[in-house]
Amino acid sequence: MLPRFDFTLSSFTKQAKQTAENNPKLALIDGDELVELMIENNLGVNTKSNYEKIDLDYFSE
């Protein structure tokens, strides 16, 4: 039997977590973990650096 993955964009209830703890073939992935997995596996994300370039000429006057 294949493992079962349940996803949520928020968090799981205490009851859901207890059910998963008692069932080794059930994995719960909440929103935070899903985002981490997406970043680690480069799925649906882009790496972008945001910074402002300082205009050194402005300060040389």
C-alpha positions as CSV (number, residue, x, y, z in Angstrom):
1,M,0.0,0.0,0.0
2,L,1.3,3.4,-0.9
3,P,1.8,6.1,1.7
4,R,-0.9,8.8,2.0
5,F,0.0,12.4,2.1
6,D,-2.5,15.0,3.4
7,F,-1.8,18.7,2.7
8,T,-3.2,21.8,4.2
9,L,-2.1,25.5,3.7
10,S,-2.8,26.2,7.4
11,S,-2.2,23.7,10.2
12,F,-3.7,20.4,11.3
13,T,-6.0,19.8,14.2
14,K,-4.7,18.0,17.3
15,Q,-6.9,15.1,16.4
16,A,-5.5,14.9,12.9
17,K,-1.9,15.0,14.3
18,Q,-2.8,12.2,16.7
19,T,-4.2,10.1,13.9
20,A,-1.1,10.5,11.9
21,E,1.1,9.6,14.8
22,N,-0.7,6.3,15.1
23,N,-0.6,5.6,11.3
24,P,3.0,5.3,9.9
25,K,1.6,5.3,6.3
26,L,0.0,8.8,6.8
27,A,2.1,11.9,6.4
28,L,0.7,15.4,7.2
29,I,2.3,18.4,5.5
30,D,1.2,21.8,6.7
31,G,1.6,25.1,4.9
32,D,4.9,26.0,6.4
33,E,6.4,22.6,5.6
34,L,4.9,22.7,2.1
35,V,6.6,26.0,1.4
36,E,9.9,24.7,2.7
37,L,9.6,21.6,0.4
38,M,8.8,23.7,-2.6
39,I,11.8,26.0,-2.0
40,E,14.2,23.0,-1.3
41,N,13.0,21.3,-4.5
42,N,12.7,24.4,-6.6
43,L,9.0,23.7,-7.4
44,G,6.9,26.7,-8.4
45,V,9.4,29.2,-6.8
46,N,11.9,31.7,-8.2
47,T,15.0,32.9,-6.3
48,K,15.2,36.7,-6.5
49,S,17.4,39.1,-4.7
50,N,16.0,42.5,-3.8
51,Y,18.4,45.3,-3.1
52,E,18.8,48.9,-4.0
53,K,22.0,50.0,-5.7
54,I,23.6,53.0,-4.0
55,D,24.3,55.9,-6.4
56,L,27.9,56.7,-5.4
57,D,28.0,59.7,-7.8
58,Y,25.4,61.4,-5.6
59,F,27.7,61.3,-2.6
60,S,30.9,62.4,-4.5
61,E,29.6,66.0,-5.1
